[in-house]
Amino acid sequence: MMKRTYEVMIKVNDDVKLMPVHAYSVLEAAFITVNHATYERILAVTEVSANRYYTLKMAAAIANADTWLDCEEECVELCRLAGMESEWQEADGDTFEAVLNEAAKKLKS
């Protein structure tokens, strides 16, 4: 049996966050979440494509970085996945966050 990719939606204070998890079953995905995340409750566990899992991992790395420089590779990859490489390359200190937000919107839909 191969591991599958899951997206676990958790409630943290007033926020809802998505956590990517590799597991053999929905039950194991929930168990992994229980042991590795601080949250109020699990809202949903959904099986997702490998591409979606990879995108969630990128987004989590960006969200958890202390500075933008700490996650520059993930930002480039997120924009590449969204087909926005040229926009990322043209972005400057004032526009790069808008480019990242647009890339995230494209990948979310």
Beta strands, then each sheet from edge to edge (+ up, - down):
strand 1: 4-12
strand 2: 15-23
strand 3: 41-47
sheet 1: 2+ 1- 3+
end
